[in-house]
Amino acid sequence: MRNLGILWVLYGLLRLVGALGVFLYSGTLTLMWGALLTRVPNPFTLMDLFHSFLIFAIILGIVAGVVSIIAGLSLISSGTSARSLGLVAAFFGLTSGPLGIAIGAYTLVLLVPAGARNA
């Protein structure tokens, strides 16, 4: 479980860097999205939805990053809550790109009991 914990810590740091990147480049992202909205009937509603999506993406990245780091440290130390935190981190990992899906699926395979998989 130590190697899996190290992967989760690295993945959590990657999610935090991604959330920071979205935050730092939110002005550029807004400008690019606004350039696409020049020919729609109600661009202000779509711009408000875009800002809501940006806030959601930043919050999800921060929460997933923190949970992943905590789960990774718990898996490294073989703590009592390592399994439950690992499962929560796996579900958060499934919400992102290919790396998160891969590590999340691998964690689910390792941490879900064999009896539950066969039922």
N, C-alpha and C positions, 0 to 999 in steps of 0.2 A: 504494500500500500504506500510505501515511501515514495516510489517513483510516480505513482498516480498523484500524490499530494504535491510533488514538485511541479508536475504538469499543471495542476489546478492553480498553484500560486503564479506561475508564469502566465497562464491564461487570464487570471484575474488582473494582473498588471497590464496585459494587453487590452483588456476591456476598459480599464481606467484611462489608458492612453487614448483609446478610441473616443471615449466620452469627452476627454479634454480636447481632442481634435475637432469634434463636432462643435463644442462650445467656442473654441477659438476661431473657427471658420464659419460661424453662423451668419456673419454679415455677408460673406461671399456666397454661401448657400442661398441666402435670402435673395440676393441680387440675381443669381442665376435662375432661381425659381420665378422671380418676378419678371424676368425677360421672357419666360414662357407664357406668362399670363396676359400678354398685351392684347390678345384677340378673343378673350372669353367675355361673356356677358357680365359676370359679377366677380371681378378679380379680388375684391377685398375679402369676401368670404373664404375663397381658396387660400389667400395669403394668411388669414387668421388660422385656418386649419393647418397650414404648413408650420406656422409658429408653434401650434399645439403639438404637432408631430415632433418638431425639434426638441421641445422641452421633454416630451415623453422619451425620446431616444437618449437624451442626456441622462435622465433619471434612471432609465433601465440599464444603461451602461455602468453607471456608478453603483447601483444596487447589485447588479450581477458581478461586477468586479470585486466589491467588498465581500459578498457571499462566497465567491470563488476563492479568494485569498484565505478567508476564515476556514472554509472547508479544506483547502489544501494544507493549512497548518495543522488542522485537526487530524487529517489523514496521515501527515508526517509523524505526529506524536502519538498516533493510535489512541486518541481520546475516546471517551465514552459516547460522544455525540458525532463521531466521525461518519458513521453510516448515514444518519439522517441529514447531516449537513452536506455530505457528498451527493445524496439524492436531490436535495434542493439545488445545489450547484449544477447538477446534471440537467435538471429541467430548465434552469436559466441558460445553460450552454446550448440547449436545443433551440433557443430563440435567435441565435446568431448564425453566422456563416458556416462554411464547411468545417473549419477548425473546431468551433463550438459543438457542432453536430457530432463530429467524430469523437471528441473527448467525452461528450455527454452520453452518447450511445455506449461507448466502452465502459464508462462508469456505471451505467445502468446494468450492463451485463455482469459486471463484477459484484455490484452491491445488492442487487435484487436476489433474494433467497431462491435456491433451486426449486423448492416446493412451490413457490409462487409462479415460477416460470412454466412449470409443467401442468399447472391447473388450468 
